[in-house]
Amino acid sequence: MRPDYDPLDDPPWAMQLVVRAEKASPPSHRAVCEAAATAVVELLADPRAADPEGEWAEAVRQWESRRIRKVTRRARGVRWPEAQRVPGVTVDVNGAEVRALVPGPVAEVPPQIAKLQVAGLDLPDDEEPKPAPEPPYAALALNPGVSITTGKAAAQCGHAAQLLLRQGAVPDVTAWIEGGLRVHLVRDIAWGRCVEHATVAVRDGGFTEVPPGTMTAIAWIVR
């Protein structure tokens, strides 16, 4: 038995994030991160997931009772509309389209997305930073001292937004939901100072790209 074996994580579950990345006009790194975070929280706040009697509620409960995994996949061409047939939520943020799928067992990935590329999604960033939206919004920041691909960063931003939705102060979270669950990826920050004031921090499980326990992302709500 592996030393890190956890019976509560057997079998492992994951939320699949499908990024539309056409060869001719791929989205930016920043936009994908913001869209992934938005798609995650929009799915979790959707009545089908948030209502205890909703059709997605049990799947979300099962997933959140385990180690929280997200897998980022790339789709292009006909693969993108095929991914829309799998239950989930699609968002478009600054030209980046991402679909968050209802969580399920890692070993039972829907056939529409099973062959989509997982590793290697790395996209260029915007040349000019985008202005922050009108409050309330979730501010996310990635650790500038950690080098990760766009696919990994998208998953980490999804983790941060999920933690914020679940662990943020109720008045702040309520305002964020009512304001449309807007997300903004903050860049060029004083990382140490932001960590001190962040509401939540993501420490990676170490399955891909970074060692276990690495702090990859933080988040807080701006009102």
C-alpha positions, 0 to 999 in steps of 0.5 A: 500500500502506498504511504500516501494512500487515503481510504477516503480518496478511493476511488479518486474523483475529479472535476474536468475542465475543458479549455477551447484552444483553437490553433488559429486563435488561442486564448491568453493564459490569463483569460483561461485562468479567469475563465476556469475559476469562473466556470468552477464556481458557476457550476458549484453555485448552479441550483443543480449543484447547490440545491441539496435535491439538485441533479448534480448535488450528490456528485459534487458532495462525493467529490468534495468529500475527497481530495479536490482534483481538477484535470484541465484538458484542451479541445479544438475543432469538433472536440469542443462541441462534443464536450458541450454534450457532457453535463457542466457549465461553459463560460466565456471570459475575455475570449477564453471558453472553458467548460467545467464538467460535473465531477466524477470518478477519475477512472470513468471519464466521459467518452466525449472528452477521454481522448482530449490532451491533458498535459502541455497546455501552455499559452502566452499571456496578454501583452497588456494587463486587463483592468479589474472589474467592478466590485464585488469580484474574486481576486486571484493571484498565482505564486510568481515564484512557481513556474507552471503551465497554463493547464496547471494554473487554470486548475489552481485558480479553480481550486482558489475560487472554490475555496473562496466560495466555500470558506469566505465570509458569508456576507462577502460570498453572498455579495460575490454570488449576487454580483455575478461571480466575477473573477480577476487574476491579479499580476505584478503583486507583492506576493508576501504581503498578499499572502498575509491578507488573502482569505484562502491559499491553495497548497498543491497535492503534488500530483503534477509539476510541483512538489507536494505542499507548494503554495500555488494560488491565493484568493480574496473578495474585493467589495 
